[in-house]
Structure formats: C-alpha cells, structure tokens
Amino acid sequence: MALVLGFLLLLELCWDTSALGPLSSTEGSDVLEFELPATNYETKDTYKAGPIGVLFQMVHVFLGMVQPNAFPEDILRKILQKKFDFSTEYEKIIYYEIGIIICAVLGLLFIFLMPLVGFCFGVCRCCNKCGGEMHQRQKKNGTFLRKYFTITLLVICIFISVGIIYGFVANHHLRTQIEKTRKLADSNFKDLRTLLNGTPAQINYVLSQYATTKKKAFSDLDNIKSLLGGGIHEQLRPKVMPVLDNIKAMAEAIKETKEALVNLNTTLKELKESTARLNTSLSDVRRNVEQSLGDPMCAVPPVATTCNNIRVSLGQLDDNTDLGQLPSLDQQIDNINDVLRTDLSSLVQEGYKSFNDIPEMVQNQTTNIISDIKRTLNSIGSDIENIGQQIPIQDKLSNFMGYINDTETYIHQNLPTLEEYDSYRWLGGLVVCCLLTLVVVFYYLGLMCGTCGYDRHATPTRRGCVSNTGGVFLMVGVGVSFLFCWVLMTIVVLTFVIGGNVEKLVCEPYQNRKLFQILDTPYLLNENWKYYLSGMVFNNPDINLTFEQVYSDCKENKGIYTTLKLENSYNISEHLNIQEHAENINNDFQNLNVNVGNIVLLDEAGRRNLMDFSSSGVDTIDYNIYLAEMGKAPTKVNLLSFANDLEAKADHLPQGSLKQSLKSNAQALRMIHRDQVVPLEQSMSTTQQSVRELQHKSGGLGTKVAHIISSLDSAQDFLKTRISSVIVEESKKYGNTVIGYFERYLQWVKISITEQIAACKPVATALDSAVDVLLCSYIIDPVNLFWFGVGKAAICSLPAIIFAVKLAKYYRRMDSEDVYDDMENGNIGFHRHHSTQTV
C-alpha cells in the first residue's frame, strides 16, 4: 500500500502541476541579490539501521549465496506484457528461483520428516530399541565418547542460542519499527503539505521581487543627474579640470606678481632714501674727523704719524651701493594693472560653472524620456503579474491537498489495525523463540546436571540423582524438539520464501533503480504508449519522460518544471521573453538625447588677458642687476672695525681735545652702524629674496601662458568634437545598468521557475519511506533476520537430538550393566550380562 501511495503521490503531483510553469532562484546583480527562501523538511532522506544493520547485512550475504542470479528484468517484462501469465516463462522462473526452491524443498522435507521420524523414534524406544533399553555396554573409549558428545552438544546449543537471539532481536526490532510507522507517515505527509503550501508562496515571492527590481531601477532613473550626468562629467573631468585649474592658478599668479612688483618698487625707494641718509651721516663723521686732525698736535711727532694714518683711512667712510642706477618698475606695474582690469578669476569661475552644470542639464533634458521608461517598466510588471495569474496552480494544489488529507485519514484509520495485528505477530514470534529457548534450556540443564553429577567411579546402575536428572533433561529436550521444531520450520519456510523474494525482487532492484527501468519499458504498462508517465502527464506518450529520470531528479531536489519536462505543456521561455522586454527598455533609452550645449571654458577676453600678462614685461626685467646691488654691503668698510681701529689709535695720543674728538667720532660710527647699517642690510637681504621669488615666478612666463592657451584650445576642441561620443557612451552604460536589473531579474525568474520552485525531494523521500524504509528496512530486514535465526536454531536441533540421545546414556541410571570376570588382570574380552538384582 505504501509503495502504491508513493507512486500515486508522485503522479498526482505531476498531473496537477503540468499546467503551471514552476520556478527557481539565483543571484541578482552586483547590487540586487535574489535568493529563493530555503524550505526545510522534517523527514530524513537517508535511513540507517544502526548496529543491527550488521546482522541484516549477514542475511543479505546469505541470500546472495542462495540466490546469486541477476535481477530478471526480461522475465518480469514478459510477465507484465502477458498480464501475469506464468505458463510460458515457468522454466526461466524456476531457474531464477532454484536456490530458494531448493531451500524451501529442504524445509518441507524437514517439516514432513521431523514428526514422522519423531513418531518412529518414540515407538522404537518404547520397544527398547533405538537406545530405549536401559542398559549400557561398557566400552574402552566410553570416557572419550562422553566428553566428545558433551562438547559437541554444547557447541550445537551455542549455535542454537545465537539463532534464538537473532529471532528475539528481529522480533523486537520489527515491533519497534512498526511503532515508528505513524511518525514516519506523519512526517512525510507534513513534508508533502509543506511542498504544496510552499509552492504558491514561492511563486508569489518570485513575482513580488519585481517590486524590488523596479524600485532600484526607478531610483537610478530619479538619480540620472548624478548617474548619467555625473558619469559624463567624470569622463570629461580629466581633460577639462586641469586646464581650468591652471588658468585659475595663473589668475592668482597675476595678482601675486602685481603685489610683488609693488612691494619691490616701494622697497627700492625706501632703500635709496636709507642709502642717502647713510651717506650723509658718513660724510658728517668724515668731515668731523678731518677737522679734528687739523689740531696743532698732529704736527708734532710721533702724533703726526698717527694723524696721517687716520687721514689716509677716511676715504673708506663712504656708501658702497649705487641704488640710483636701478631702473624703476613703474612701467611693469602699470602693465599689470592694465591686465587686472579684466577679472580673469571671474571668467574662470564661469568656465567652472558651465562645466559643472552638465549633470543639471542632463536631468532637465531627460524628464520626458524618464517618464516613458518608467511606463515601460510598469508594463513589464503587469506582464509578470499576468504570468502568475495564468498559472492555475492554486486550484490544482487545493485538489491534491484534499487527496493527501484523504490518504492520511485512511492510513490513520487502518494503522491501529496494523499495530494490533503486529502485536499478535510479535506474540507469535515470542512464542516461537520461547519454544526454542525451552529446548535449548533443557539441553543446557541436562549438560549442567549431567556434567556436575557424573561420578566416574559409579557404575551405570548406581549413578547419582543429579546425573540421572541431566539425562532426563536431555531426553525432554529431544522430545520437545520432535514436537515443535517442524512447526517452527513451517514458519521459517513461509517467511523465507516471502522475505527472500521481496528482498531480491523489490528491495535490491529499488535501490539500484532497476525496478524503475522495468516500469520505463516502452509499451509495457500500456501497449499504446511508448512512455507511460508522459502519457499520463501530458497525454502524449512520445515525450521521453521516465520513472527513473523523475525519481533521480526528485532525489536531487530539482524543481517539478525540469523534472516533469513541463516545457512541453507550459513553455515559460515563450511567456517570459527576456530579449523582448529588454528590447522595449532599450528602445526607450535610444531615444535618450542629451545636448549639453556649447561649453566655453574661457572666452576671448580671458584669452587676451592671459596674452597681455605674457607681454607685460615682467619676465624681461633684469633681475640680476637688482640681485647684484642687493648683494653688496651698505658701506665700503665695516664701521665697527673702523670705529675700533680709530679708537685704538686715539688711545695712543696724549690727552687733549684731539684724543677726545677722535673717540667721539668712533662712537658716532658705532651708532651709525647700529641705527642705519644693520637695518639697511636686513632690508637689502629681504629685498634680495623677494627679487629671487619674483624672478622665479616670472621665469618662462611666455612659455607658461602659451602652454595654458594650447591646453585650453585642446580641451575646448575635445568638448566640441568628442562630447557627443562621451554622452552616447555614458548613456549606453547607464541604460545597460538599468536594463541589467531587469535582465537579471527575468533570468532569475526563469531559472526559479524551471529549476527550484516546487522542488520535489519530498516526493522521492515519501517513496523511499514507503519502499526502502517501511517495506524493506522496517519489515523485510527483520523478517529475514527472524527466519534466518529461527531456521538456524531449528536445523541445529537435528544434530542436537542425535548427540543428546547418545549423551543421555552416560548420564541416566541404567537398569542393567556389563560385569567383567577378570578386570583386575586386564581380561576384558569375556563378559556376561547380569541384571541389577543378581548383582
């Protein structure tokens, strides 16, 4: 019933979903990620028997030895084609079943002969035959035989015990697994409901993701200013911005140059004035010294020599610079002022503004086109919603849900009956195992009592009570074996034939999928249909749809659309034409015409301004003259050294007005150095640095301006000739980005429908649960282990009976025994028979 249920579930699901177009999931773009929510199922797709699996495998090996023939595919095909007519194929069937038949015949012989032999054995013993005579002949090897019989019977009992244990384990395992049947059925039905209930939700989820895609596309369309306009701006930026930045820097350089020239010109005037004052001060000191040297003391030697030396050195007290020869910078300053009458910085800012207004211009010019594109995207959304409405999955799934509910109700109604019958079966199996246990217990008790109570010095007629009891136990075990073993063998034969054939003809071919290959034989199940499954699903038996392929795809958790090849009923590619939708959007983007106008980076006034600055003469100034003058010392002699020398010479003069006058003039020179020379030196050093900076700035001015003009012309020409291609390229890239969202979404929808939605793994799992788990693992494996164990114990009971009967003679108390006349002299050849009474 479970096997039929599994196939019905699969076929019904195929039939009910053949009109839809299931789906799948994949990834979106770099920004949009699409992923179908995972569905979790309760039933495990694999089953492990646990430690008892070793015993099951042992039985499988035994069955492989008994039935080594390959799966009879051809025989089964012919039997099915002939409506189960076995008459023509009976020879092949017998050949295939020969191993099982031989074992069954042997079992039947056991069943028939065991009670017959037991009856004859009993009658024979009643006639004091077959070991029934209570007399034991003394033999030389009697001790060895007793030990041999004891050990052999013990080993046989151990084998019987192992078989009994197998029976108990199998019986209990089968009961335990039957108790799990309800849980197994519930979990499978729950998974099937999850599949059926989740499929509409998956479809709705996939269709609802269009809103996310459209939202992202609308966001990009609304941000066309930054995306398209910004893209155009960024493409032009490397060519345009460096030129504008250079012009802006040149405008700042013009202002800085004017300021530097004005400062230099003012400083030169101040230096000339300072130099004039210094020259006047030095002239005054020189004149005062000369007047002092007119003193009469200068005529008296050796003072006259000192005065002459001082008079000679007065020529050094003079100005060392000639700043008056330096040309004025007024003309260059006037030229710069003329240049500055045009605000070059303002013109550059206009160029910046014109270039930076490109994104705004793009947004203003594409308003109508963006609206058209949005309408196209909304129409695509309507088409996708229509696809969801065209799939008649809701009604189909609701009908199938009712079928599942009815099936589950039927199973739950009959499962208590199954459990009740299983309890009877369990009780019967327990009785069988207990009967065998009773036999082997008698044997064990006989061995224990016989071995423990045996006295090797006692004669057969004087054996102890314990030893005699052991012999009785052994005979009781023999009697019980004759009474029940044939009944147990009957059960063994029945379960062996059924369990062995189910294992070889159902379980093994199901696991290696040869059973599906039988069902997929063309024209087998329906002589008019080549492929039975496609005939049921599509009413077209020529479509290559097989049970094995459907089962394999479901095991791999593929979607129903791919598994059942539903493109033959509902071709999603035709209803969801990705290229057609992309072409519609692309046509709208081709109408995207952006004209950013004539961008002027710098007008003619600005160009003339740059040329005027280049011809202002700033770069023709002879800065070396200024640097040479500024590098000179303000005086021809160091005034401090001159003052010190003058004061030293005055110290050698006698006291008087001459000495005092010379010292006063030395002090005056020190004051001149401090108040005039030192500041003048600092001003000249600063001016020299300013001249160097101005020289550096104005150096190559014409070349710099020419380079700027050339770069400006190149950038302007680039904007004029290349801006249209940049706009087309960026518009195409922008359009491809927006179109890419929908292409990826539609591709994801297609993959979701064809590969992932309604993944049918629960169907394969339900079929596995019905056949591989319930039938084969829960029922057939324990049944096979049961007959294997019980049969092993029943067969071992045959040699046990023989050795138990023989061993009982050595444990039981005899009625008579052999007496030897000359045992002490070793004469054992002559004996006489006496009764116990005469002895």
PyMOL commands that set and color helices and strands:
alter all, ss='L'
color gray80, all
select helices_A, chain A and resi 2-16+50-66+73-81+90-96+98-126+142-179+181-222+224-292+296-299+303-316+323-325+330-340+344-356+358-365+367-390+393-453+460-462+465-511+514-519+532-538+547-555+560-563+566-568+572-575+578-590+604-614+618-620+623-630+639-651+657-698+701-756+761-811
alter helices_A, ss='H'
color red, helices_A
select strands_A, chain A and resi 135-136+816-822+827-835
alter strands_A, ss='S'
color yellow, strands_A
deselect
rebuild
show_as cartoon
